[in-house]
Amino acid sequence: MTIPWNNNHLQFARLLSEIRAMGLTAEQSEQLKQSMRLHQDEIDEVFDRAQLEWERAKRGQPVRKTTPHKEYMAFIDESCV
């Protein structure tokens, strides 16, 4: 599969998905929370949504501007991926 380099939607989802897969140290996670002024659950949600959209892209489906809530909830409880 060839991913267009200049497609921000695809590359942003891909980048966040890869960062999550690599993992952040506790210190990095804390710095991210502080710099973004978000709680850990909000950061986790962004990573989850990126992973969901990246999985869609790998199946040839479009990456969406927003992820439907029902689909997101099914993704995090692993009832569908």
Stockholm file with secondary structure:
# STOCKHOLM 1.0

chainA/1-81         MTIPWNNNHLQFARLLSEIRAMGLTAEQSEQLKQSMRLHQDEIDEVFDRAQLEWERAKRGQPVRKTTPHKEYMAFIDESCV
#=GR chainA/1-81 SS CCCCTTCHHHHHHHHHHHHHHHCCCHHHHHHHHHHHTCCHHHHHHHHHHHHHHHHHHHTTCCCCSSCCHHHHHHHHTTSCC
#=GC SS_cons        CCCCTTCHHHHHHHHHHHHHHHCCCHHHHHHHHHHHTCCHHHHHHHHHHHHHHHHHHHTTCCCCSSCCHHHHHHHHTTSCC
//
